[in-house]
Each structure stands twice: as structure tokens, then as C-alpha cells.
């Protein structure tokens, strides 16, 4: 049985999936400017070190997501059926 993925640009679907997995919208520290959050990420518990990511609000995250023409590819479950927090931001 293979893993199952989905790609979306729907803000509600992205937010729901991220929050169901304990994630928060974030950006990589030092990659943005005053009006640009920089490189987008999702901060999951046990993920990247806190010193690498800065949590931002969903409005800011989605503004950059849309302005950059991104899609949200995420894994519904791993090949063995376990839950997954794998995601990737891709060009639309």
C-alpha cells in the first residue's frame, strides 16, 4: 500500500490539516524583511529548533503563500497507514 498525498490552495483546508497535527504557521528567521515574512514553514511539535523558526499569524502566512503562487502538498498518511505531518510548498 502506498502513501497518499493531496495538493490544495484552500486556506481552510490547509489551516485545518496543520492545526489537527499541532502545527503553527511560521517563517525561517532572518529570511524576511519588514513587509515580507521570508521563507514559509510550518512549526510542528518536535520539529526544527525554535531558534530557526519564528511563528507568524495565519493572515501573514497566507498572504505570502498566495503572493508567491504556492500550493500545499501534504501526505494524508504514510505507506503503512500511520498519520503523517509531511508537507511541501510547491509552485502552482
Secondary structure, DSSP 4 states (H G I P E B T S, - for coil): ---EEEEE--HHHHHHHHHHTT-EEEEETTS-BTTB--SEEEE-TTSS-TTTEEE--HHHHHHHHHHTTEEEEEEEE-TTS-----EEEEE-
